[in-house]
Amino acid sequence: MKAIVLDNKVIGCSASATLANGIVHTAEMNYAGFDNKEVVIVDTDHDVTGYTYAAGQFVAPAPVLTANPLVTPIEFKLLFTAAERVAIKAARADHPLIADFYEIVEDPRLTHVDLNLQSTRFALMYLEEQSLITAARRQEILTGVVQ
């Protein structure tokens, strides 16, 4: 398995991944747009998405659990400001990870979004890395308090 590391944060893992000219190629898709950022591919024996990578070591994020972790899909969207929602919606076309996450959130079979779930936290970290939300806003969103 290959870990895709962007600025010391593992943004994803794939069975195979290569890096050429600032584009990460995986079996699933290609990821581009890593201007002025350091991207490396690192071998790993398991999925380490969301971990940090420094000095040759993967470090799991410390979980910060939300007191009320379950929100409905509409409540989840309302955790964001209108400006954030508009920016995220616009970014979906260029960011497959954002598009994939929101396809799940918008699936009519989904009854709740778990704010303590690692994939939810990773999605919020990715939104932060793309400058769609700030670190402070990510923490506010994780409280589950609707805006």
N, C-alpha and C positions, 0 to 999 in steps of 0.2 A: 504494500500500500504506500502511496505517496501523499505526503502532507504538503499543502500549498500554503506557504508562509508569507504574509505581507506585513512588513514593518514589525516583525517579531510576534505576530498573531497568526494562528492557524485559521485560515478562512475557509478551508475545506479539505477533504481527502478524497482520493480516487484510487482505483486499482492501478491506474497508470497515469502519469502526468509528465509532460516535458515543458521546458521553457525555451522560447526562441523569440528574439526581438521584442521582448516585453509582453508576449502573448503566452498564456498558459494553455497548453493543449491537453485535453483529457479525452477519454473514450466517450464521455457524455456530451461535452461541449468545449468551446474555446472561450477563454476569459481574456479580455483586453482592457486597456485604459489604466495601466499601472504607471502613469507618468510620475516621475520624481519619487517613486517609492521603490523600496527594495523588495523584490519577490524572489523567493528561493523554493526549490523543491527538495523535500527531505524524506528519506525512507523512514517508515514506521511500521510496526507490526499490528497496529489497530487504529481505529478512527480517533483522531485527536483534535477534531474540529472544536474551536473555541479555546483551545489551550494557548499559552504563550510559548515561544521557543527562543531560548537564549543560551549561549555557551554550550551548544550541543545537547540541551536538555529540553524536554517538553514538560510544562508545568500546568497542571489542571487549574482552572479558575476556582476560586473559593466561592461556594454557593452563598448567595445572599437571598434568603427565601422571603417571599412576600406573604404577609399575614392573610390576605384574601386573594389567593392565587387564581381563582376561576372567575373569568368575566365572559359575558356573551360576545359573539363576534362584533355586534354593533357597539357594545361597550368598549371593546378593544380598540376599535377605530376612533371612538370618542376620547380615548386616552391621549390622542394626538391633537394638536391645534389644527385649525383649518389650513393654515399655511403649510404645516408639516404634511398633512394629508394630501394636499395638492402637489407638493414637491415629490412625495413618495409615488403618487399615481403617475406623474410624468416620468419618473426614473424607472418604472417597471419595464418600459420598452427596451431599455439599455442594460438592465441588470437582471439576468435570469434568476438569480437567487431571490431577489425581491419579488419578481413575478411569481415564482413557485410558492413562496411563503403566502402571498396574498391570495393565490388560487385556493390554497387550503383554508385560509380564513374565510373566504367567500363561498366555500362549498356549503350548500344548504343543509347537508347532513351534520355539519359541525354544530354542536350545542354550546360549547364553551372553548375559550382559549386559556390554557394553563400558563400563567406568568412564571411559574417555577420550572417549567419544562426547558431542558437545555436547548432544544431547537428554537423555542421562542426567544430565549435570551441571546442565542447566536444571531438570530435575525435582527434583533435590536442592536447588537454590537455592529453588525454589518451596516445598518442604517447610519449608525454613528460614524463608522469608517468612511462612509460615502458622504459625510457632512450633511446628511438629511435631518439629523437630530444631534444635539450635543450630549456629552457625557452626563451632564446634570439632568437633561430631559429624559435620557434613558433611565436614570434612577427614579425620576418622578413617575414615568410610565409604569415601571415595575411595582409601584405602590398600589396600582389598580384604581386610583382615584380619577374619575372621569373629569375632563376639562370643562 
